[in-house]
Amino acid sequence: MDDIKIVLSFVWVAAMLCYLYGDVFSIIAGHMKPGEIDGKPLTQYMVLLMAGIMMVPVIMIVLTLILDDSLSRWANIIVASALIVFNILSFRGYPIYVKFTLFLSMGFNALTVYYAWNWII
């Protein structure tokens, strides 16, 4: 297996942990009430959407390792870039500790784009 695939997979793990820690910190700090988001009740579809977003790094870890090099390269560039844009659009309104974890995750996503872009196939 190529070293770059392992590096990219670990960078996805780091990004995923940033997302998870941001959520854990929100729960610990009391900024999240069970069953609500922004004071509105959660629906099954909202939870499904959140689960889908949280599964992106998990899926990318696996795809990075199993896809053909060229396809893996472009999947990493496209998905990491999309997550950077998604995080920028959702950045405001969060407490500072969530912004910190989002900022770090965007850094890891930028690192993913950098490594994938410079991947010599």
C-alpha positions in Angstrom: 0.0 0.0 0.0 1.2 3.5 -0.8 2.5 5.6 2.1 0.4 8.5 0.8 -2.8 6.5 1.2 -1.9 5.8 4.8 -1.1 9.5 5.4 -4.4 10.6 3.9 -6.3 8.1 6.0 -4.7 9.4 9.2 -5.5 13.0 8.3 -9.1 12.0 7.8 -9.0 10.4 11.3 -7.7 13.6 12.7 -10.4 15.7 11.0 -13.1 13.2 12.3 -11.8 13.5 15.8 -12.0 17.3 15.6 -15.7 17.0 14.6 -16.4 14.5 17.4 -14.6 16.6 20.1 -16.5 19.7 19.1 -19.7 17.8 19.7 -18.5 16.3 22.9 -17.4 19.8 24.2 -20.9 21.1 23.3 -22.5 18.4 25.3 -20.2 18.9 28.3 -20.6 22.7 28.2 -24.4 22.4 28.1 -24.8 24.1 24.8 -26.7 21.1 23.3 -30.0 19.9 24.7 -30.9 16.3 24.0 -33.5 16.1 21.2 -33.1 19.8 20.2 -31.2 21.9 17.8 -31.4 25.7 18.2 -34.4 25.2 20.5 -36.3 23.2 17.8 -37.1 19.5 18.2 -34.9 17.1 16.1 -36.6 15.0 13.5 -35.4 11.6 12.3 -34.4 13.2 9.0 -32.3 15.9 10.8 -30.5 13.2 12.8 -30.0 11.1 9.6 -28.5 14.2 7.8 -26.2 14.8 10.8 -25.2 11.1 10.8 -24.5 11.3 7.1 -22.2 14.3 7.5 -20.4 12.7 10.4 -19.8 9.5 8.3 -18.0 11.3 5.5 -14.6 11.1 7.2 -15.2 7.4 8.0 -16.1 6.6 4.5 -13.1 8.6 3.2 -10.8 6.6 5.4 -12.0 3.4 3.7 -12.2 4.8 0.2 -8.7 6.3 0.4 -7.3 2.9 1.1 -9.4 0.8 -1.4 -9.9 3.0 -4.4 -7.6 3.1 -7.4 -4.9 5.8 -6.8 -6.2 8.2 -9.4 -9.8 7.9 -8.2 -8.7 8.1 -4.5 -6.7 11.3 -5.3 -9.7 13.1 -6.8 -12.1 11.8 -4.2 -9.9 13.3 -1.5 -9.5 16.6 -3.2 -13.2 17.0 -3.9 -14.6 15.8 -0.6 -12.0 17.7 1.6 -12.7 20.8 -0.4 -16.4 20.4 0.0 -16.0 20.0 3.7 -13.9 23.2 3.9 -16.7 25.1 2.2 -19.4 23.5 4.3 -17.5 24.4 7.5 -16.9 27.9 6.4 -20.6 28.4 5.8 -21.5 26.9 9.2 -18.8 28.7 11.2 -20.7 31.6 12.7 -23.0 31.2 15.6 -20.9 28.5 17.4 -19.1 29.0 20.7 -15.4 29.6 20.5 -14.4 26.1 21.4 -16.5 24.7 18.5 -15.0 27.3 16.2 -11.5 26.1 17.3 -12.3 22.5 16.5 -13.8 23.5 13.2 -10.8 25.6 12.3 -8.5 22.6 13.1 -10.7 20.3 11.0 -10.5 22.7 8.1 -6.7 22.7 8.5 -6.7 18.9 8.3 -9.0 19.1 5.3 -6.6 21.6 3.6 -3.8 19.2 4.4 -5.7 16.5 2.7 -6.2 18.6 -0.4 -2.5 19.5 -0.4 -1.3 15.9 0.0 -3.8 14.6 -2.6 -3.0 17.4 -5.1 0.8 16.7 -4.8 0.3 12.9 -5.0 2.5 11.6 -7.8 0.7 8.7 -9.4 
